[in-house]
Amino acid sequence: MKWITTLLLALVSTIVSAQNKGKITGKIVDGNSKAAIDYATVSIYQQGSEKPSGGTITDDKGNFILDRLADGQYRVVVNFIGYQSYTAGPFNIKQNTVNVGSISLQPSSKQLGAVTVTAKIPVIENKIDKMVYNAANDITSQGGVALDILKKVPQVSVDIDGNVELQGIASVRFLINGKPSTMFGSSLADVLASLPASQIKSIEVITSPGAKYDAQGLGGIINIILKDNKVRGINGNINFSAGTRMNNGSANLNVRNANFGISAFFSGNAQVNTRTLNINNRTSTDALGRSTRLVQDGYSNFKRGGYESGINFDWSLSKIDNITGSVGYDYFNNQNVGATAQSLQTSGLADVLSQRNSLSKFNAHSYDWSLDYKHKFKTDGQELEVLYNSSFGKNNSAYSQSQVYNGQANPFSASSSNNPGTDKETNISIDYTQPLSKEITFETGAKTVLQDINSTAAVIAYDPNSTVYAFDPNQSYSLKYNRKIYAGYISLGFTAFDFFDIKAGGRLEHTDTHIDFPGTVIPSYNTWVPTAVISHKINTSSTIKISYTKRVERAEYREINPFINLSDPYNITTGNPLLKPEIGNVFELGYNKSLEAGGNLYVALFSRHNSNDVKTYTNFYSEYRVGDSVYRNVSVTNRQNIGTEQNTGVSISSSVPFSKKLNLRTNTTVTDKYIVNKVYGGPSVNAVVVRANVNLTYQLSNTFVAEAFGNYNSPMKNIQGRTPMFLTYNFAIRKQFMNKKASVGFTTANPFAKYVNQLTTVTQAATTNGQTYNSYNLRRVPYQSFGLSFSWRFGKLDFKKEKESDNTVKPIDN
């Protein structure tokens, strides 16, 4: 692709032409607990000037870097809400590096009453290893759910059914507060559609994870950070929203005093009953040339709900020892009730007309608990961390269906099944960081992941001859799945030639899997995962980086569960216990530019090659046996390893403040996909896919804001036909009052169209069994909605009187 080559050369040229200049580094910590302070504002002033010449914010470890500084004298000013301002300097810069060490901020000496705390943090932040979307600052999304926020996150796309892709890859590792949870393995769409946006502080996107991270997730990692509050005092917030499609609410309470803090939250969501219209038209031909046409015209009434709750604590035992812990509980459920008119037309035979009624249900309970211990040594940056995290999920899938010929009283086919299961996962890790010098940092660690899955299915089948429902042992089954992963890693971060910042490492993972299912054996295997990120800060506002990593995608519970869903006996879905891990190699070249007034531009060129590529695949059978039952003219859909996939493309995200009132954010990804089907002998597929959205915000007044948001996904050719395009749009307004402690909002989605039409085609060429298959399915998804939301923040910040101290750092001799 010539345009990629041109841009690559331009970026490399920018690096070569950059000049070597000086920099100032340091770390910001709490003066009492010595805990790192993230998001503190660090501004730099040239000596004698009252206007800052640049600045940055601290990362999650309190570190900051001010580089690409011209020769001269500078002073550094640090600010963070609830602390006294800190001034350091002046420092003499002559193409050298000045490390100011740890700067201790002292709490403000004022006694504050009920106040509103507002941190002016950009909505989008680009860091060396991740992109951060500060959802708490996106006030018009607060009445929605996690999926509504994810649509706005750079490099992320969400389709009409809530399926998430990162740089065009659907295999994404989801974390909550940096930790895994079994709830994501059971039903990802339900979790993301049930988690209120008001509960989310930020979303981190990591497309090229370092060696410290698990290798799981081909597309990378999406880490959802829930709200907390590290400011001392008692405070919290309450949020409610009600609408024509969705209702949700959340409550948070935070209590912190001295070295101990505790927070609790509860949130819930309910999607009201909505009716989706379906038309399916399918034509098949067997090896003898006989054709069959099935037409299904019906509807399904769908609803879902869920709630989450948890308690977290943070305890600083001393200035160098800290313990954090959490306990959480989550519940999700959905239900789909449908009725379908069916017409089966077979060569030379009269049409067969029938009616199908179906019901399918799913629910999941998940318990999570964790304990994290950190110890800091005397050497700045030297740290030991031990983390224990465990999650236990109980899931249940069930269906029932019956088919009746028109004019008949009794069904000719019926069945039901109940599929309970459990999913337990335990993670134990130890990580150690050792600065070898001011410019070199060494990291190492080890981790164990233990996962156990148990699943059973009891099938009740109907005998039309005896009109009796009875347990069918030939269709029922039990499954035990045990997976152990042992991993270790090393990583080295350093500065080369005072020009490049490099972080490189390697991770070795050993996977041992045992499965108790007929005819299934999974051998153990090792995965070596190299990672590297090379970045260069061109100036105080521009950074370029190039990265490489290897990723692996191991099948989740919902993909391997062999439960056969017969709620539609003509269109059967099931899991695949034989799925092999998918391997991906990821290259990325990125350029980040900070614009004035908090704006940002990020351009990424990426290339991803996946082997053992996993795709959803549909096969057609004239006869398909399940136990001792035979189903005729059926399609069977599951996930399979089909071959290889190459994705090459560009992702562009930007936030442009045209004025103090008007802000434009855009997110566009263009991907060239090349898929090779090595299993079924189908043709290779080449397709260009576009994912784009635009978010326009206008500040009508200091307390009144309006927003418009549009989201577009282009259609895509795949290995079996074509997936549809879709276009959605939202409008929102929000008014703040009570000194910005409370707000009300109005949100609408697709107000001018009740349905979003989704036309999907599936084609299967003649295979070894001689079957051909063509179908199209039209779904009319009800997406139009109108809703109101309310939010209230409360609290009292209490800062004890501290001893007067000198808040000026003395100059360091250079």
C-alpha positions in Angstrom: 0.0 0.0 0.0 1.8 3.1 -1.3 0.2 5.5 1.1 1.5 3.5 4.1 5.1 3.5 2.6 4.9 7.3 2.1 3.8 7.9 5.7 6.4 5.6 7.0 9.2 7.4 5.2 7.8 10.8 6.4 7.8 9.6 10.0 11.4 8.2 9.8 12.5 11.4 8.2 11.1 13.3 11.2 13.1 11.2 13.6 16.4 11.7 11.7 15.9 15.5 11.5 15.2 15.8 15.2 17.9 17.4 17.4 19.2 16.0 20.6 18.2 18.2 23.6 18.0 18.0 27.4 15.3 16.6 29.7 14.1 16.7 33.4 12.8 13.6 35.0 11.3 12.8 38.4 8.6 11.2 40.5 5.6 12.7 42.5 4.6 11.1 45.7 2.3 11.7 48.7 4.3 13.4 51.5 2.8 11.1 54.2 2.2 7.7 52.6 4.9 8.1 49.9 2.4 6.5 47.5 2.8 7.6 43.9 0.4 10.3 42.7 -0.9 9.8 39.1 -2.3 12.5 36.9 -0.5 15.3 38.8 0.2 18.3 36.5 3.9 19.1 35.9 4.5 22.4 34.2 7.9 23.8 33.1 8.8 27.5 33.0 11.8 29.1 31.5 13.5 31.2 34.1 12.0 34.7 34.2 8.8 33.7 32.3 5.4 33.6 33.9 3.9 31.4 31.2 4.7 27.7 31.0 6.6 26.5 27.9 5.4 23.0 28.2 4.2 20.3 30.6 3.0 16.8 31.2 1.1 14.7 33.7 2.5 11.8 35.8 1.8 8.2 34.9 0.3 5.6 37.1 3.6 5.2 39.0 4.0 9.0 39.6 6.8 9.4 37.1 7.2 12.3 34.7 9.5 13.3 31.8 10.0 16.7 30.4 12.3 16.4 27.4 13.4 17.9 24.2 14.4 21.0 26.2 16.6 23.7 24.6 19.6 25.0 26.6 18.6 27.3 29.4 17.4 27.6 32.9 14.1 26.1 33.9 11.9 25.7 37.0 9.3 22.9 37.5 5.9 23.5 39.1 3.8 20.6 40.3 0.0 20.8 41.1 -2.6 18.3 42.2 -6.0 18.8 43.8 -5.9 18.7 47.6 -2.1 19.3 47.8 0.1 22.4 48.1 1.8 23.6 44.9 5.4 22.6 44.6 8.2 24.5 42.8 11.5 22.9 41.9 14.5 24.6 40.4 16.0 26.5 38.7 17.8 23.8 36.7 20.6 24.4 34.1 19.9 22.4 30.9 22.8 22.0 28.4 21.8 18.9 26.4 21.9 16.9 29.7 19.5 15.0 31.9 18.4 16.2 35.3 16.7 13.7 37.7 15.1 15.6 40.5 14.3 12.4 42.3 11.1 12.0 44.4 9.1 15.2 45.0 6.8 14.9 48.1 3.6 16.8 47.9 2.1 18.0 51.2 -1.7 17.9 51.7 -3.4 21.3 51.7 -3.5 22.9 55.2 -7.1 24.2 54.6 -10.2 22.6 56.2 -12.6 22.1 53.3 -16.3 21.6 53.6 -18.5 20.0 50.9 -16.7 20.7 47.7 -16.7 19.6 44.1 -13.4 18.2 42.9 -12.7 18.6 39.2 -9.5 17.4 37.5 -9.0 18.8 34.1 -7.6 15.7 32.4 -7.9 15.3 28.6 -10.5 12.8 27.4 -7.9 11.0 25.3 -4.3 10.5 26.5 -1.6 8.7 24.5 1.2 7.1 26.5 4.2 5.1 25.4 2.5 1.7 25.9 -1.3 2.5 25.8 -4.1 4.8 24.9 -6.3 6.0 27.7 -9.9 7.2 27.2 -11.0 9.1 30.3 -14.7 8.1 30.3 -15.4 10.1 33.5 -14.8 13.3 31.5 -17.1 12.2 28.7 -20.2 13.4 30.5 -22.8 12.7 27.7 -21.9 8.9 27.9 -22.8 8.6 31.5 -26.4 7.5 30.9 -25.3 4.6 28.8 -23.3 1.4 29.3 -19.8 0.2 28.6 -20.5 -0.5 25.0 -21.5 3.2 24.4 -18.1 4.3 25.8 -16.1 1.7 23.8 -17.6 3.0 20.6 -15.7 6.3 21.2 -12.4 4.8 22.3 -9.6 5.1 19.7 -8.8 2.0 17.6 -11.9 0.2 19.0 -15.0 -0.6 17.0 -18.4 -2.1 18.2 -21.0 -3.6 15.9 -24.8 -3.6 16.3 -24.7 -6.7 18.4 -22.1 -5.5 20.8 -19.1 -7.4 19.4 -15.9 -5.5 20.0 -12.8 -5.3 17.7 -9.4 -3.7 18.4 -7.7 -2.7 15.2 -10.0 -5.0 13.3 -9.4 -8.0 15.5 -12.2 -9.5 17.6 -10.0 -11.6 19.9 -9.4 -9.1 22.7 -8.3 -9.6 26.3 -10.7 -7.8 28.7 -9.6 -6.9 32.2 -11.3 -5.1 35.1 -9.0 -2.9 37.1 -6.1 -4.7 35.5 -7.3 -8.2 36.6 -9.0 -11.0 34.7 -12.5 -12.2 35.5 -14.5 -15.3 34.6 -17.5 -13.1 33.7 -15.8 -12.2 30.4 -15.4 -15.8 29.5 -19.1 -16.7 29.8 -20.8 -13.8 27.9 -18.8 -10.8 26.9 -21.7 -9.0 25.2 -23.9 -9.3 28.3 -21.1 -7.9 30.6 -20.4 -4.9 28.4 -24.1 -4.2 27.8 -24.9 -4.4 31.5 -22.0 -2.4 33.0 -23.2 1.3 33.4 -21.0 3.9 31.9 -21.3 5.9 35.1 -19.3 3.2 36.9 -16.3 3.6 34.5 -13.4 5.9 35.3 -11.3 5.2 32.2 -10.6 2.6 29.5 -7.0 1.6 28.6 -6.2 0.3 25.1 -3.0 -1.7 24.8 -2.4 -2.8 21.2 1.3 -4.0 21.8 1.4 -5.3 25.4 4.9 -5.7 27.0 6.4 -8.9 28.4 4.8 -8.2 31.8 1.3 -8.8 30.4 -0.3 -12.1 29.7 0.1 -13.1 26.0 -3.7 -13.8 25.8 -5.6 -11.6 23.3 -4.6 -11.3 19.6 -5.9 -7.8 19.3 -4.4 -6.7 22.5 -5.8 -5.7 25.9 -8.8 -3.5 26.9 -8.6 -2.7 30.6 -11.7 -1.2 32.1 -10.9 1.0 35.2 -13.8 1.4 37.6 -14.2 4.7 39.6 -12.4 5.1 42.8 -11.2 8.1 44.9 -7.8 8.5 46.6 -8.6 11.9 48.1 -9.1 11.8 51.9 -12.6 12.3 53.3 -16.1 10.9 52.6 -17.5 11.3 49.2 -19.4 9.4 46.5 -21.8 9.7 43.6 -25.2 8.4 42.5 -26.3 8.0 38.9 -29.7 7.0 37.4 -31.0 6.8 33.8 -34.3 5.7 32.4 -35.2 5.2 28.7 -37.2 3.4 26.1 -34.6 0.7 25.6 -32.4 0.7 28.7 -32.4 1.6 32.4 -29.4 1.7 34.7 -28.1 3.1 37.9 -25.0 3.1 40.1 -23.8 4.3 43.5 -20.3 4.8 44.8 -19.1 5.6 48.4 -15.5 6.3 49.3 -14.1 6.8 52.8 -10.4 7.6 53.3 -8.5 8.7 56.4 -4.8 8.9 56.9 -3.3 5.6 55.5 -6.5 3.6 55.0 -9.3 3.9 52.4 -12.3 1.8 51.6 -14.8 2.1 48.8 -18.0 0.3 47.9 -20.2 0.3 44.8 -23.4 -1.1 43.4 -24.6 -0.8 39.8 -27.4 -2.4 37.8 -28.8 -2.4 34.3 -31.9 -3.6 32.5 -32.6 -3.7 28.8 -36.3 -3.6 28.3 -38.1 -6.1 26.1 -37.4 -5.3 22.4 -38.7 -7.2 19.4 -36.3 -8.0 16.5 -37.8 -9.1 13.2 -36.1 -11.9 11.2 -36.4 -13.2 7.7 -34.2 -16.1 6.7 -34.2 -17.5 3.1 -32.0 -20.6 2.5 -31.4 -22.8 -0.5 -29.4 -26.0 -0.6 -28.5 -28.7 -3.1 -27.4 -32.2 -2.2 -24.9 -34.5 -4.1 -27.8 -35.8 -6.2 -28.9 -32.4 -7.4 -32.0 -32.2 -5.2 -32.7 -28.7 -4.0 -34.4 -27.6 -0.8 -35.6 -24.1 0.1 -36.4 -23.0 3.7 -38.1 -19.7 4.4 -38.4 -18.5 8.0 -40.3 -15.3 8.9 -40.7 -14.4 12.5 -39.7 -12.4 15.5 -37.8 -12.6 18.8 -38.4 -10.7 22.0 -35.2 -10.1 23.8 -34.4 -8.6 27.2 -31.3 -8.6 29.4 -30.3 -7.4 32.9 -27.6 -7.5 35.4 -25.9 -5.9 38.4 -22.5 -5.6 39.9 -21.3 -4.8 43.4 -18.0 -4.7 45.2 -15.8 -3.5 48.1 -12.2 -2.3 47.7 -9.6 -1.2 50.3 -6.2 0.5 50.2 -4.0 0.3 53.3 -0.5 1.9 53.5 1.1 -0.1 56.3 4.2 2.2 56.1 5.9 4.5 53.7 7.2 1.5 51.8 4.5 -1.2 52.2 1.0 -1.1 50.7 -1.8 -3.6 50.5 -4.9 -3.3 48.4 -7.7 -5.8 48.1 -11.2 -6.2 46.6 -14.2 -8.5 46.7 -16.9 -8.4 44.0 -20.0 -10.0 42.8 -21.6 -9.8 39.3 -24.8 -11.2 37.8 -26.0 -11.2 34.2 -28.9 -12.7 32.4 -30.8 -12.6 29.1 -33.9 -14.2 27.6 -35.1 -14.6 24.0 -38.6 -15.7 23.1 -39.5 -16.2 19.5 -42.2 -17.3 17.1 -41.4 -18.2 13.4 -43.5 -19.2 10.4 -41.7 -21.8 8.3 -42.0 -23.0 4.7 -40.0 -26.0 3.5 -39.9 -26.5 -0.3 -38.3 -29.7 -1.7 -38.0 -30.7 -5.3 -41.0 -32.6 -6.5 -42.9 -32.3 -3.2 -45.6 -30.1 -1.8 -44.6 -27.2 0.5 -44.5 -28.1 4.1 -45.8 -25.3 6.4 -45.1 -25.2 10.1 -44.8 -22.9 13.1 -41.9 -22.9 15.5 -41.9 -21.5 19.1 -38.7 -21.1 21.0 -37.3 -19.9 24.2 -33.6 -19.5 25.1 -32.1 -18.3 28.4 -28.7 -17.5 29.8 -27.5 -16.4 33.3 -24.1 -16.0 34.9 -23.0 -15.4 38.5 -19.4 -14.4 39.1 -17.4 -13.8 42.3 -14.1 -12.1 42.2 -11.6 -11.4 45.0 -8.0 -10.2 45.0 -5.1 -9.2 47.3 -2.2 -7.1 46.2 1.0 -6.4 48.2 3.6 -3.8 47.1 7.0 -3.1 48.8 9.2 -0.2 47.9 12.9 -0.4 48.6 15.3 2.5 49.4 16.3 2.9 45.8 13.9 5.0 43.9 11.9 2.8 41.5 12.9 -0.5 43.1 9.7 -2.4 43.8 8.3 -5.8 44.6 4.6 -6.7 44.0 2.8 -9.9 44.8 -0.8 -10.4 43.5 -3.4 -13.0 44.1 -6.6 -12.9 42.1 -9.3 -15.5 41.9 -12.7 -15.6 40.1 -15.5 -18.1 40.2 -18.4 -18.2 37.8 -21.6 -20.2 37.6 -23.3 -20.2 34.2 -26.5 -21.7 32.9 -27.8 -22.0 29.3 -31.2 -23.4 28.5 -33.6 -23.6 25.6 -36.9 -25.2 24.6 -38.5 -25.4 21.2 -41.4 -27.0 19.5 -42.5 -27.3 15.8 -46.1 -27.9 14.8 -47.4 -28.5 11.2 -50.1 -26.0 10.3 -53.5 -27.4 11.2 -52.0 -30.0 13.7 -52.4 -29.9 17.5 -49.3 -31.9 18.5 -45.7 -31.0 17.6 -43.8 -33.1 15.1 -40.5 -32.1 16.8 -39.7 -30.7 20.2 -36.8 -30.7 22.7 -35.4 -28.8 25.7 -32.1 -28.7 27.5 -30.5 -27.3 30.6 -26.8 -26.6 30.6 -25.3 -25.6 34.0 -21.6 -25.0 34.3 -18.8 -23.5 36.4 -15.7 -21.6 35.5 -13.0 -21.0 38.1 -9.8 -19.1 37.5 -6.9 -18.3 39.9 -4.0 -16.0 39.0 -0.9 -15.7 41.2 1.9 -13.4 40.1 5.1 -11.8 41.5 6.8 -8.9 39.8 10.1 -7.2 40.6 11.5 -3.9 39.3 15.1 -2.9 39.7 16.7 0.3 38.4 20.2 -0.5 37.3 21.0 3.2 36.7 19.2 6.4 36.0 18.7 5.3 32.5 18.2 1.6 32.8 15.4 -0.4 34.5 15.2 -4.1 34.8 11.9 -6.0 35.3 11.2 -9.7 35.9 8.4 -11.8 37.2 6.5 -15.1 37.2 2.8 -16.0 37.0 0.6 -19.1 37.3 -2.9 -19.3 35.9 -5.2 -22.1 37.0 -8.5 -22.6 35.2 -11.2 -25.3 35.7 -14.4 -25.6 33.7 -17.2 -28.0 34.3 -20.3 -28.3 32.2 -23.2 -30.7 31.9 -26.2 -30.8 29.5 -29.4 -32.7 30.1 -31.6 -33.0 27.0 -35.3 -33.8 27.0 -36.5 -35.0 23.6 -40.1 -35.4 22.3 -41.3 -38.6 20.7 -44.1 -37.7 18.2 -45.2 -41.4 18.1 -45.9 -41.7 21.8 -46.3 -37.9 22.4 -44.0 -38.3 25.4 -41.0 -36.1 26.6 -38.2 -38.2 28.0 -34.5 -37.8 29.0 -32.2 -38.5 26.0 -28.9 -39.9 27.3 -27.4 -40.0 23.8 -27.7 -36.2 23.4 -26.8 -35.4 27.0 -23.1 -35.1 28.1 -20.7 -33.8 30.8 -17.5 -31.9 30.2 -14.5 -31.3 32.5 -11.8 -28.9 31.2 -8.6 -28.0 33.1 -6.0 -25.6 31.9 -2.8 -24.5 33.7 -0.5 -21.8 32.4 3.0 -21.2 33.9 4.8 -18.0 32.7 7.9 -16.0 33.4 9.3 -12.9 31.8 12.2 -10.4 31.7 12.1 -6.9 30.5 14.7 -4.1 30.1 13.9 -0.4 29.7 16.6 2.1 28.8 17.5 5.2 26.9 19.9 4.7 23.9 22.1 7.6 22.7 19.9 10.0 24.7 17.6 9.7 21.7 15.6 6.5 21.8 13.5 5.2 24.8 13.5 1.4 24.4 11.6 -1.3 26.3 12.2 -4.9 25.2 11.6 -8.2 26.8 10.4 -11.8 26.4 7.8 -14.0 28.0 7.7 -17.8 28.1 4.3 -19.4 28.7 3.8 -23.2 29.1 0.2 -24.3 28.7 -1.1 -27.7 29.9 -4.7 -28.6 29.1 -6.7 -31.7 30.0 -10.3 -32.3 28.8 -12.7 -35.1 29.7 -14.7 -35.2 26.5 -15.0 -38.2 24.0 -12.3 -38.2 21.3 -10.6 -35.0 22.5 -6.9 -34.8 23.4 -5.0 -31.4 23.7 -1.2 -31.6 23.8 0.8 -29.3 26.0 2.8 -26.5 24.3 5.2 -23.7 25.0 4.8 -20.1 23.6 7.7 -17.7 23.4 6.5 -14.1 23.3 9.1 -11.4 22.4 8.1 -7.8 22.8 9.8 -4.5 22.0 8.8 -0.8 21.9 11.1 1.9 20.6 10.0 5.5 21.1 11.5 8.9 20.4 10.2 12.2 21.7 10.7 14.6 18.8 9.8 17.6 21.0 7.6 18.4 24.0 4.5 17.7 22.0 5.4 15.0 19.5 6.4 11.3 19.9 7.0 8.5 17.5 7.2 4.8 18.4 7.5 1.4 16.7 6.6 -1.9 18.5 6.4 -5.6 18.0 4.8 -8.3 20.0 3.6 -11.9 19.7 0.1 -12.7 21.0 -1.9 -15.9 21.5 -5.7 -16.5 21.7 -6.8 -19.5 23.8 -10.5 -20.4 23.5 -12.8 -19.2 26.2 -15.6 -21.1 27.9 -18.3 -20.0 25.4 -16.3 -21.1 22.4 -15.3 -24.6 23.7 -18.6 -25.5 25.4 -20.0 -28.4 23.2 -23.6 -27.6 24.3 -25.8 -28.0 21.2 -28.4 -25.3 21.0 -31.5 -26.7 19.2 -33.8 -23.8 19.8 -33.9 -23.6 16.0 -33.5 -27.2 14.7 -32.9 -25.9 11.2 -30.0 -23.6 12.4 -28.0 -25.3 15.1 -25.2 -23.7 17.1 -22.6 -25.4 19.3 -19.1 -25.0 20.7 -15.9 -26.7 19.7 -13.7 -28.3 22.3 -11.0 -29.0 19.7 -10.1 -25.4 19.1 -6.4 -24.8 18.8 -4.8 -21.6 20.1 -4.5 -18.8 17.5 -1.1 -17.2 17.2 -0.6 -13.5 16.1 2.4 -11.4 15.3 1.8 -7.7 15.6 3.8 -4.7 14.3 2.8 -1.1 14.9 4.3 2.3 14.0 2.7 5.2 15.8 2.9 9.0 15.8 1.4 11.1 18.6 1.1 14.9 18.5 -0.3 16.9 21.4 -2.2 19.9 20.1 -2.9 23.2 21.9 -5.7 23.5 24.5 -5.7 19.7 25.2 -6.0 18.4 21.6 -4.4 15.2 20.4 -3.6 13.4 17.1 -2.5 9.8 16.9 -1.7 7.9 13.7 -0.9 4.2 13.8 0.2 1.9 11.0 -0.2 -1.8 11.9 0.3 -5.2 10.5 -1.0 -8.4 12.1 -0.5 -11.9 10.9 -2.6 -14.7 12.5 -2.0 -18.4 12.2 -4.6 -21.1 13.2 -7.0 -18.3 12.5 -10.4 -18.9 14.3 -13.6 -18.0 12.5 -17.3 -18.7 12.9 -18.1 -21.3 10.2 -21.4 -22.7 9.0 -21.8 -26.2 7.4 -24.9 -27.5 5.8 -26.1 -31.1 6.2 -29.0 -33.0 4.6 -28.9 -35.2 7.7 -27.2 -34.4 11.0 -27.1 -36.9 13.9 -27.2 -35.7 17.5 -27.2 -38.8 19.7 -29.9 -41.1 18.3 -31.9 -38.2 16.7 -31.5 -37.2 13.1 -32.1 -33.6 12.0 -32.6 -32.9 8.3 -31.7 -29.9 6.2 -29.8 -28.2 8.9 -27.0 -25.7 9.2 -24.5 -26.2 12.0 -22.4 -23.2 13.2 -19.4 -23.1 15.5 -15.9 -21.7 15.8 -13.1 -23.4 13.8 -9.4 -23.0 13.0 -9.7 -22.2 9.3 -6.2 -21.0 8.2 -4.4 -17.7 8.2 -5.3 -14.0 8.3 -3.3 -10.9 7.4 -4.5 -7.5 8.5 -2.7 -4.3 7.4 -4.0 -0.9 8.0 -4.0 2.5 9.5 -5.8 3.9 12.5 -6.2 7.7 13.0 -7.7 9.2 16.1 -7.8 12.9 17.0 -9.3 15.4 19.5 -9.4 18.9 18.1 -10.6 21.8 20.2 -11.7 24.4 17.5 -12.5 26.8 20.4 -13.1 26.9 24.1 -16.6 25.7 23.3 -16.4 23.4 20.3 -14.5 20.1 20.3 -14.3 17.4 17.6 -13.1 13.9 18.2 -12.7 11.3 15.4 -11.6 7.7 15.2 -11.1 6.0 11.9 -9.5 2.6 11.1 -9.0 1.3 7.6 -8.0 -2.4 7.4 -7.0 -4.5 4.4 -7.9 -8.1 5.3 -6.5 -11.2 3.5 -8.0 -14.5 4.8 -6.9 -17.9 3.6 -9.2 -20.9 4.2 -7.0 -24.0 4.4 -9.5 -26.4 5.8 -12.5 -26.3 3.5 -10.8 -25.5 0.3 -12.6 -22.3 -0.1 -11.2 -19.3 -2.0 -9.0 -16.7 -0.3 -10.7 -13.5 0.7 -9.4 -10.0 0.3 -11.5 -7.1 1.7 -11.1 -3.5 2.8 -13.0 -2.7 6.0 -13.7 0.8 7.3 -14.6 1.7 10.9 -15.2 5.3 11.7 -16.9 7.6 14.2 -17.2 11.3 14.8 -18.0 13.0 18.1 -18.9 16.7 18.2 -19.2 18.5 21.6 -20.4 22.1 22.0 -20.3 23.9 25.4 -23.4 26.1 25.3 -22.5 27.6 28.7 -20.3 26.7 31.7 -22.9 24.2 32.9 -24.7 23.2 29.6 -23.2 20.9 27.0 -24.5 19.3 23.8 -23.1 16.4 21.8 -23.6 14.6 18.5 -22.1 11.2 17.8 -22.1 9.1 14.6 -20.7 5.5 14.2 -20.2 3.7 10.9 -19.0 0.1 10.1 -18.6 -0.8 6.5 -19.8 -4.1 5.1 -17.2 -6.9 4.8 -16.7 -9.8 2.6 -15.7 -12.9 4.6 -14.9 -16.6 4.0 -18.7 -17.3 3.8 -20.5 -14.5 2.2 -20.8 -11.0 3.5 -21.5 -9.2 6.8 -23.6 -6.1 6.8 -22.8 -2.4 7.3 -24.5 -0.3 9.9 -24.8 3.3 10.8 -25.9 4.7 14.2 -26.1 8.2 15.6 -26.7 9.7 19.0 -27.6 13.2 20.3 -27.2 14.2 23.9 -27.5 17.3 26.1 -26.5 17.7 29.8 -27.1 20.5 32.3 -25.2 20.8 35.5 -26.4 22.6 38.6 -25.8 22.8 42.4 -22.3 24.1 41.8 -21.8 21.3 39.3 -22.4 18.6 41.9 -25.5 17.4 40.1 -26.6 17.1 36.5 -29.5 16.0 34.3 -29.2 14.8 30.7 -31.2 13.7 27.7 -29.9 11.1 25.2 -31.4 9.7 22.1 -30.1 7.0 19.6 -31.3 6.8 16.0 -34.3 9.1 16.7 -35.4 9.1 13.0 -35.4 5.4 12.4 -36.9 2.6 14.6 -34.8 -0.2 13.1 -31.3 -0.8 11.9 -31.4 -3.4 9.1 -28.8 -6.1 9.0 -28.6 -8.3 5.9 -26.1 -11.2 6.2 -25.3 -13.6 3.5 -23.7 -17.1 3.9 -22.4 -19.3 1.0 -20.9 -22.7 1.1 -19.5 -24.2 -2.2 -19.7 -27.9 -2.9 -17.6 -29.9 -0.4 -16.6 -33.5 -0.1 -20.2 -34.4 0.8 -21.4 -32.6 -2.3 -23.5 -30.1 -0.5 -24.0 -26.5 -1.6 -25.6 -23.8 0.5 -26.8 -20.2 0.1 -28.7 -18.1 2.5 -29.5 -14.6 3.4 -30.8 -13.4 6.7 -32.4 -10.0 7.3 -32.6 -8.8 10.9 -34.4 -5.6 11.7 -32.8 -4.6 15.0 -34.8 -2.0 17.2 -32.2 0.6 18.0 -34.1 3.8 18.4 -34.2 5.0 22.0 -34.8 8.1 24.2 -33.7 8.5 27.8 -33.1 10.8 30.7 -30.3 10.6 33.3 -29.5 12.1 36.6 -26.1 12.3 38.5 -25.2 13.7 41.9 -21.8 13.9 43.6 -21.5 14.4 47.3 -18.8 14.5 49.8 -16.6 16.3 52.3 -12.8 16.5 51.9 -11.0 16.7 55.2 -7.3 17.6 55.2 -5.6 17.8 58.6 -3.3 20.6 59.5 0.2 19.8 58.5 3.4 21.3 59.7 4.6 24.1 57.6 7.3 23.0 55.2 9.5 24.4 52.5 8.0 23.5 49.2 10.9 24.5 47.1 13.5 22.1 45.9 17.0 23.4 45.9 18.8 23.5 42.6 20.9 20.5 41.7 24.5 21.2 40.6 25.0 20.2 37.0 
